[in-house]
């Protein structure tokens, strides 16, 4: 197993930008992305369905990076009114926004023969429909402002690769990839880029709670480096897609994985 790499400091790649980030509370990819964006000079408006964790995360980030740079609002991406309120907060607080990171998603494990309609629908509604709602809201905002913008969606390698017990999650993430491609073509007409990341295995406390140790060990073994990714390693690629370094990329899904082919 290769050692964990050193943390990469910020390089002012997002100076002066305003970003909305969903599911950004806690220690997962969303939380790591929020921190990375602040380190890169952005202002952030974060949402999460878990109100307590959101409040705690926003307070900690505001203390470190300044209250003017951090705003938060509870947001369940299955509710269009809550999505609208999150985007309105960004527009009101910072006179618009520049970047949207659709990180909200819901997993679970169930064989298809045992899966209920409710299990299927819930995962699809959060992971795919939630991304649709936020992307639609973002594109309407960017189109009205006519100043361009960037959307980065969180997909997954299971959108390409089969995994037992993940039919609902895999279908949702494959849908996120297709949504990304189609939205990118439409958004190009008004100067907006839409891309996605597809992580394989990024470890955080919430994943440990919903995944068996045996499955985590198996997934880790599949990685060429023999280790899982740190959430900030995924966030680094999201920063790249949100920055000028990816100015010619749209409609792409970037695999953030060390899985063997």
C-alpha positions as CSV (number, residue, x, y, z in Angstrom):
1,X,0.0,0.0,0.0
2,X,1.4,3.4,-0.9
3,X,1.4,6.1,1.8
4,X,-1.1,8.9,1.9
5,X,0.1,11.9,-0.1
6,X,0.8,15.3,1.5
7,X,-2.0,17.7,1.5
8,X,-2.0,20.1,-1.4
9,X,-2.3,23.8,-0.4
10,X,-4.4,26.4,-2.2
11,X,-3.1,28.3,-5.2
12,X,-5.7,31.1,-5.5
13,X,-7.4,29.3,-8.4
14,X,-10.9,30.5,-7.5
15,X,-10.2,34.0,-6.2
16,X,-13.3,36.2,-6.1
17,X,-15.7,33.4,-7.2
18,X,-18.9,32.4,-5.4
19,X,-19.9,28.8,-5.3
20,X,-22.9,26.8,-4.2
21,X,-22.0,23.3,-2.8
22,X,-24.7,20.8,-1.9
23,X,-24.3,18.1,0.8
24,X,-21.3,20.0,2.1
25,X,-21.6,19.3,5.8
26,X,-19.4,16.8,7.6
27,X,-16.2,15.0,6.6
28,X,-17.1,13.7,3.1
29,X,-16.4,15.0,-0.4
30,X,-18.7,17.9,0.0
31,X,-17.1,19.1,3.2
32,X,-13.6,18.7,1.7
33,X,-14.7,20.6,-1.4
34,X,-16.1,23.5,0.7
35,X,-12.7,23.8,2.5
36,X,-10.7,23.5,-0.7
37,X,-12.8,26.2,-2.4
38,X,-12.2,28.6,0.5
39,X,-8.5,27.8,0.4
40,X,-8.5,28.7,-3.3
41,X,-10.1,32.1,-2.6
42,X,-13.8,31.4,-3.2
43,X,-16.8,32.4,-1.2
44,X,-19.2,29.5,-0.5
45,X,-22.8,29.0,0.1
46,X,-23.3,25.4,1.4
47,X,-26.4,23.3,1.8
48,X,-27.1,20.0,3.5
49,X,-30.2,18.1,4.6
50,X,-28.6,17.4,8.0
51,X,-29.2,20.7,9.8
52,X,-27.0,20.1,12.8
53,X,-23.9,19.0,10.9
54,X,-24.5,21.9,8.5
55,X,-24.6,24.5,11.3
56,X,-21.4,23.0,12.9
57,X,-19.5,22.9,9.6
58,X,-20.5,26.4,8.6
59,X,-19.5,27.8,12.0
60,X,-16.1,26.0,11.9
61,X,-15.3,27.2,8.3
62,X,-16.5,30.8,9.1
63,X,-14.2,30.9,12.1
64,X,-11.3,29.9,10.0
65,X,-11.9,31.7,6.8
66,X,-14.2,34.6,7.8
67,X,-17.9,34.9,8.2
68,X,-18.2,37.0,5.0
69,X,-17.0,34.0,3.0
70,X,-19.3,31.3,4.3
71,X,-23.1,31.1,4.3
72,X,-25.3,28.0,4.8
73,X,-28.9,27.0,4.5
74,X,-30.5,23.6,5.1
75,X,-31.3,22.1,1.7
76,X,-33.0,18.8,0.8
77,X,-32.4,18.5,-3.0
78,X,-35.6,16.5,-3.4
79,X,-37.5,19.7,-2.6
80,X,-37.4,22.3,-5.3
81,X,-38.4,25.1,-3.0
82,X,-35.3,24.4,-0.7
83,X,-33.1,24.3,-3.8
84,X,-34.4,27.6,-5.0
85,X,-33.9,29.1,-1.5
86,X,-30.2,28.0,-1.5
87,X,-29.5,29.6,-4.9
88,X,-31.4,32.7,-3.9
89,X,-29.2,33.1,-0.8
90,X,-26.1,33.0,-3.0
91,X,-27.6,35.5,-5.4
92,X,-28.6,37.9,-2.6
93,X,-25.5,37.6,-0.5
94,X,-22.9,37.9,-3.3
95,X,-24.9,39.4,-6.2
96,X,-24.9,36.1,-8.1
97,X,-22.8,33.0,-8.3
98,X,-20.2,31.5,-10.5
99,X,-19.9,27.8,-9.6
100,X,-22.3,25.0,-8.6
101,X,-21.1,21.7,-7.2
102,X,-23.8,19.1,-7.1
103,X,-22.5,16.7,-4.5
104,X,-25.7,15.4,-2.9
105,X,-26.2,11.7,-3.3
106,X,-27.7,8.7,-1.5
107,X,-26.4,5.1,-1.5
108,X,-27.4,1.8,0.0
109,X,-26.9,-1.9,-0.6
110,X,-29.7,-4.2,-1.8
111,X,-29.9,-7.0,-4.3
112,X,-32.3,-6.2,-7.1
113,X,-34.6,-9.2,-6.3
114,X,-35.1,-7.8,-2.7
115,X,-35.1,-4.1,-3.6
116,X,-38.3,-2.3,-2.9
117,X,-39.9,0.5,-5.0
118,X,-39.2,2.9,-2.1
119,X,-35.5,2.0,-1.9
120,X,-35.1,2.4,-5.7
121,X,-37.1,5.7,-5.8
122,X,-35.3,7.3,-2.8
123,X,-31.8,6.8,-4.2
124,X,-32.9,8.0,-7.7
125,X,-34.7,11.0,-6.3
126,X,-31.7,12.3,-4.2
127,X,-28.9,11.2,-6.5
128,X,-30.2,11.8,-10.0
129,X,-33.3,13.9,-9.6
130,X,-31.6,16.1,-7.1
131,X,-28.7,16.7,-9.5
132,X,-31.3,17.5,-12.2
133,X,-33.1,20.1,-10.0
134,X,-29.9,21.8,-9.0
135,X,-28.5,21.8,-12.5
136,X,-31.7,23.2,-13.9
137,X,-31.7,26.0,-11.3
138,X,-28.1,26.7,-11.9
139,X,-28.5,27.0,-15.7
140,X,-31.5,29.3,-15.3
141,X,-29.5,31.5,-13.1
142,X,-26.5,31.5,-15.4
143,X,-28.6,32.1,-18.5
144,X,-30.3,35.1,-17.0
145,X,-27.0,36.7,-15.9
146,X,-25.3,36.0,-19.2
147,X,-21.9,36.0,-17.5
148,X,-21.1,32.3,-17.9
149,X,-20.7,29.8,-15.1
150,X,-19.6,26.3,-14.1
151,X,-21.4,23.2,-12.9
152,X,-19.5,20.2,-11.5
153,X,-21.5,17.0,-10.7
154,X,-20.5,14.2,-8.5
155,X,-20.9,10.9,-10.3
156,X,-19.2,7.5,-9.5
157,X,-17.2,4.8,-11.2
158,X,-20.2,2.5,-10.6
159,X,-21.9,4.4,-13.3
160,X,-19.5,2.5,-15.6
161,X,-18.6,-0.6,-13.6
162,X,-21.0,-3.2,-12.2
163,X,-21.2,-3.9,-8.5
164,X,-23.5,-6.2,-6.7
165,X,-26.2,-4.6,-4.6
166,X,-25.8,-1.2,-6.3
167,X,-28.3,-1.3,-9.1
168,X,-30.2,1.8,-7.9
169,X,-27.0,3.8,-7.1
170,X,-25.3,2.7,-10.4
171,X,-28.4,3.6,-12.4
172,X,-28.5,7.0,-10.7
173,X,-24.8,7.8,-11.2
174,X,-25.0,6.7,-14.9
175,X,-27.9,9.0,-15.2
176,X,-25.8,11.9,-13.7
177,X,-23.2,11.2,-16.4
178,X,-25.8,11.3,-19.2
179,X,-27.3,14.5,-17.7
180,X,-23.9,16.1,-17.5
181,X,-23.3,15.4,-21.3
182,X,-26.7,16.7,-22.4
183,X,-26.7,19.7,-20.1
184,X,-23.2,20.7,-21.3
185,X,-24.3,20.9,-25.0
186,X,-27.3,23.1,-24.1
187,X,-25.3,25.3,-21.6
188,X,-22.5,25.9,-24.1
189,X,-24.9,28.2,-25.9
190,X,-24.6,30.7,-23.1
191,X,-21.0,30.1,-22.1
192,X,-21.5,27.6,-19.2
193,X,-19.4,24.5,-18.7
194,X,-20.8,21.3,-17.1
195,X,-18.5,18.4,-16.1
196,X,-18.5,15.6,-13.6
197,X,-16.1,13.7,-11.4
198,X,-16.4,9.9,-10.9
199,X,-14.7,8.8,-7.7
200,X,-14.1,5.1,-6.9
201,X,-13.5,5.0,-3.1
202,X,-13.2,8.0,-0.9
203,X,-13.2,7.2,2.8
204,X,-15.1,9.2,5.4
205,X,-17.0,8.4,8.6
206,X,-20.4,8.4,7.1
207,X,-19.4,5.7,4.5
208,X,-18.1,3.5,7.3
209,X,-21.5,3.6,9.0
210,X,-23.4,2.3,5.9
211,X,-20.8,-0.2,4.5
212,X,-19.5,-3.4,6.0
213,X,-15.9,-3.7,6.8
214,X,-15.6,-6.7,4.4
215,X,-16.9,-4.7,1.5
216,X,-14.6,-1.7,2.3
217,X,-11.6,-4.1,2.4
218,X,-12.6,-5.6,-0.9
219,X,-13.1,-2.2,-2.6
220,X,-9.8,-1.0,-1.2
221,X,-8.0,-4.1,-2.6
222,X,-9.2,-3.2,-6.1
223,X,-7.3,0.1,-6.0
224,X,-3.9,0.0,-7.7
225,X,-2.4,2.0,-4.8
226,X,-3.8,-0.4,-2.3
227,X,-5.6,2.5,-0.4
228,X,-8.7,4.6,-0.6
229,X,-8.8,8.2,-1.6
230,X,-8.9,11.0,0.9
231,X,-12.0,13.2,0.2
232,X,-9.7,16.2,-0.4
233,X,-8.1,14.3,-3.3
234,X,-11.5,14.2,-5.0
235,X,-12.0,17.9,-4.1
236,X,-8.8,18.8,-5.9
237,X,-10.2,17.5,-9.2
238,X,-13.4,19.4,-8.5
239,X,-11.3,22.5,-8.1
240,X,-9.6,21.8,-11.4
241,X,-13.0,21.5,-13.2
242,X,-14.2,24.7,-11.5
243,X,-11.1,26.7,-12.5
244,X,-9.7,28.2,-15.6
245,X,-7.3,25.2,-16.1
246,X,-10.2,23.2,-17.5
247,X,-11.6,26.0,-19.8
248,X,-11.9,23.8,-22.9
249,X,-13.6,20.9,-21.1
250,X,-17.4,20.4,-21.0
251,X,-19.6,17.4,-20.9
252,X,-16.8,15.2,-19.5
253,X,-16.8,12.8,-16.6
254,X,-13.3,12.6,-15.1
255,X,-12.5,9.3,-13.3
256,X,-10.8,10.0,-9.9
257,X,-9.8,6.4,-9.3
258,X,-6.8,4.1,-9.1
259,X,-8.8,1.0,-9.9
260,X,-7.2,-1.5,-12.2
261,X,-8.6,-1.7,-15.7
